[in-house]
């Protein structure tokens, strides 16, 4: 009996190893197919979830597949993170491996785009830009939307340093500092909005920490922004990003700030996706 139990355990362990090996083999080949179809610079990370994988492959329905990759866009410097979680992916395993399955049925797809702090800094022209979240001010009765009809994802605090000329005036975007120019730290408050398929980061004023003592945010000694330059400074901290579409053509429905990143998300249900559209050309 003891030998029988040990033998069964060995067989079970071998079955698990074989199953994970089959999953890893499939992940590698699907990753290669996705890279070629989406014209990525590196293989995306593909993970088949659920056990046993062999049973899912035989049925042609996979419980959950996650995909993570790095992509490029002409309007955003550097690389952005693109992710998708496919729940209930329907496709024969043979077609997945050889690339024959391009249009596949999915019960649900959660698509995301992540813009990291480094890329945000390049986009704003402020290399040390940092994004922080803070409680939204809903005292206007609009829930933070300002009555615009757009979705306000939250209130942000943006920090960074801007170059100033010897006369103290803040230099505009793209102007190269010369001579004895210095840099001044700035904190602004901004709204994070989703307007259709566009993400808007709109600076609304200068920000002062509650612990900084009495005084108006515009008189915060750390800003040191002349009155004549304040509108231009707020414009430096404002941007509109056209998401176009998320992975696999999903429309954006939510935007948030997480860990200094701007995260745009969308959900599709009972859809047919083109595996070549992990990244929009």
C-alpha positions, 0 to 999 in steps of 0.5 A: 500500500505504501509503495502504491501511494508513493507511486501515485504521488510520483505520477501526480507530481510528474503530471503537474510538471508536464502540465506546467511545461506545456503551459510554458511552451504555449506561453513562449510561442504565443508571446512570439506571435504577439510580438510579431503581430504587434511589431513590439521591440521585445517578447511580451510576458504571457501567462496562462492561469488555471490548472490543469492547463492541458484540460483547458487546451483540450477544450479550447477555452482558457480561463485567464490569460495575462499579457504585459508588454512595452510599447511605443507611441509617436506622441509619448516619449519613451515606452509605455506599459500595455497590459491585457487580461483575457478571461474566457479565451476561445481558440484551439491550442494548435492555432494559438501556437502556429499563429493561425488564430488571429481573431478570437472570441473572449468573454471579457478583456481588461485592457490597460495603458500605463504612463510612467513618471519618466515618460510623463516628465519627458512629455511635460518637458519637466524631467523631475516631474512627480505625480501624487494623489490627494483627496478631491475637493468636492465642495463645489457640489459637482463631485470634483467634475466642475460641472463639465460632464467629464469624468474626474478621476481624482485630484493630483499634486504635480511637483517639479522644478522649472528654469528661471532667467537671471531676471527671475522670469520662468523660462518657457517650455523648450527654452534652453537655460543660459548664463546664471539661470536657476531652477525653482521648485513648483507644486501645483494642484491638478484635475485628472479627467477622462474626456471620451478617449482623451486623458486631460491633466489640467493644472488648476492652481498652486498647491500648499501643504497643510503643514506649511502654515498659514498663507495662500498657496500662491504665496508659498515661498517654494514657488517663487513664481512672479504674478506675470508667469503664473498662468504660463507655469500652470500651462506647463503642468497641463497636458491632453493625451489622446489614448486612441484605443487600449490593447485589442481595440478596447475603448478607455473608460477609467483613468487613475493615478497609481504609484506616480503612473497614469493608468488608463483602463477599459473593459470589453465583454463578449468580444472578438479581438484581433491578436495583432492589435495588442498595440495600435500601429 
